[in-house]
């Protein structure tokens, strides 16, 4: 499929798809005319990239992680190194801390709202 179709199917801009390619996150074949052609699996790959960005990972960490994931189901493969596992564990811990901070902020807001209503 061409870049426009991949963009439509994933909701990701063509510019972002080109960026993913320059970062080594997404691969495309080139037609004789120089147009990008993506395999059907690119849809799953782009969705996975978006999920990892949403989780707060940067493109270099995503590039390390993607070879350790299967595109079809997002599950792990046997390629993950102990170093990558340690880095991802640290990233997950950072996300957990952020979630805890947001919950505390929400609880404080709830208290203020309840006091204002009372």
C-alpha positions in Angstrom: 0.0 0.0 0.0 1.1 3.6 -0.6 1.9 6.0 2.2 -1.5 7.8 1.8 -3.4 4.6 2.4 -1.3 3.7 5.4 -1.9 7.2 6.8 -5.7 6.8 6.3 -5.8 3.3 7.8 -3.8 4.3 10.9 -4.7 7.9 11.4 -1.1 8.9 11.4 0.1 11.7 9.2 2.3 11.0 6.2 4.9 13.2 7.7 5.0 11.1 10.8 5.2 7.9 8.7 8.2 9.4 6.9 9.8 10.3 10.3 9.2 6.7 11.5 11.1 5.5 8.4 14.1 7.8 9.0 14.2 6.6 12.7 14.3 3.0 11.6 10.9 2.2 13.1 9.1 1.5 9.8 10.4 0.1 6.5 9.1 0.6 3.0 10.0 -0.7 -0.4 10.5 1.7 -3.2 8.8 1.5 -6.6 10.8 2.2 -9.8 9.2 5.7 -9.6 10.4 6.2 -6.1 7.1 5.8 -4.3 7.0 4.1 -0.9 5.2 0.8 -0.8 4.3 -0.7 2.6 3.4 -4.3 3.4 0.0 -5.0 5.1 2.0 -5.6 8.4 2.9 -2.0 8.4 -0.6 -1.1 9.8 0.1 -3.2 12.9 3.6 -1.8 13.2 2.4 1.8 13.1 -0.3 1.1 15.7 2.4 -0.5 17.9 4.6 2.6 17.4 1.8 4.9 18.4 1.1 2.8 21.5 4.7 3.0 22.6 4.9 6.8 22.0 1.7 7.1 24.1 3.4 5.2 26.8 6.1 7.9 26.9 8.9 6.1 25.1 11.2 8.0 22.8 12.0 6.9 19.2 15.4 5.5 20.0 13.9 3.3 22.8 11.1 2.2 20.4 13.7 1.3 17.8 15.4 -1.0 20.4 12.1 -2.5 21.5 10.4 -3.2 18.1 12.6 -6.1 17.1 11.6 -7.8 20.4 7.9 -7.6 19.6 5.8 -9.5 17.2 3.7 -7.2 15.1 0.6 -9.3 14.8 -0.1 -9.7 18.5 2.3 -7.3 20.1 3.7 -10.0 22.3 7.3 -10.5 23.2 9.8 -12.5 21.2 12.9 -14.2 22.4 15.2 -11.4 21.2 15.0 -9.1 24.3 18.3 -8.6 26.0 18.8 -8.2 29.7 19.9 -4.6 29.2 16.7 -3.8 27.3 14.6 -5.6 29.9 16.2 -3.4 32.6 15.7 -0.2 30.6 12.0 -1.1 29.9 11.5 -2.0 33.6 12.8 1.5 34.5 10.5 3.1 31.9 7.5 1.2 33.4 8.5 2.3 36.9 8.6 5.9 35.6 5.1 5.5 34.1 3.9 4.0 37.4 5.2 7.1 39.3 3.5 9.4 36.9 0.2 7.5 37.3 0.5 7.8 41.1 1.2 11.5 40.9 -1.8 12.0 38.6 -4.0 10.0 41.1 -2.8 12.2 43.9 -3.6 15.3 41.9 -7.1 14.0 41.1 -7.7 13.2 44.7 -6.8 16.7 45.7 -9.1 18.1 43.1 -11.9 15.9 44.3 -11.4 17.2 47.8 -11.5 20.8 46.6 -14.6 20.2 44.5 -16.4 18.4 47.4 -15.5 21.3 49.8 -16.7 23.9 47.3 -20.0 22.0 46.9 -20.5 21.6 50.7 
